[in-house]
Amino acid sequence: QGRLQEAWEMLEEALEIKRRIGEKTGVAMALNNLGNIAHRRGDLRVAAKSLGESLEIKREIGEKSGVARTTGNLGTGTLEMGDPRGAEKLYQESRRLSEELGDEAGVAAAEFGLAEVHALRGYVDDARGGHSKALAMRTRSGDAVGAAQSRWALAILALSEGRPEASEKSALQVLENFILKYRKELTI
């Protein structure tokens, strides 16, 4: 928490400076990062406000990749605040923009978010399909952390369906990937 607080204070200073000199890209970046920190702290309202303001600026200056990422981040917070319909719209916009930009990581993140919306609504087949699609994209691009997140979501889905063997398989794949990625750092 201490490092987050330190980062928060530095970003607030940077935001003030960027606003004073009229540097909109810097303002949008600082607001986005403040929103991400607020989200990590669990302050979803502050996160939504900061990310929303960042998104407005990014749209105004035409930063399409920033719009795609920030829209996806807003989707996550919106879902966590209990608005799956609003989250779905944000994830769909993020996916569309990411596809236009050829940003496979952005598409995968949006697919993951949409799968989470489906899971929340009880549409297990759609959720599994979305998580599987995100997993394939993340694996192809070498995004080990994202792939682990997708495998874990698939494990949770399998468990909720009463398929413990499938859940165990996905969970073990997450663990194996972790060990492969961090083998040098692990002291076993």
BELBELQUI-V958413 format. One line per field, one symbol per residue. phi: phi as a letter, one per 40 degrees, with the letter a starting at -180 (. if undefined). burial: + if it has 24 or more other C-alpha atoms within 12 Angstrom, else -. A space follows every 10 residues. Layout:
BEGIN
phi->???
burial->???
END
This chain:
BEGIN
phi->.ccccccdcc cccccccccc cgcccccccc cccccccdcc cgccccdccc cccccdcccc cgcccccccc ccccdccccc cgbccccdcc cccccccccc cgcccccccc cdcccccccc cgcccccccc cccccccccc cgcccccccc cccccccccc cgbccccccc cccccccccc cbdcccbb
burial->-------+-- ++-++----- ---+++++++ +++++++++- ---+-+++++ ++++++++-- ---+++++++ ++++++++++ ---+-+++++ ++++++++-- --++++++++ ++++++++++ ---+-+++++ +++++++++- --++++++++ ++++++++-- ---------+ +-++--+--- --------
END
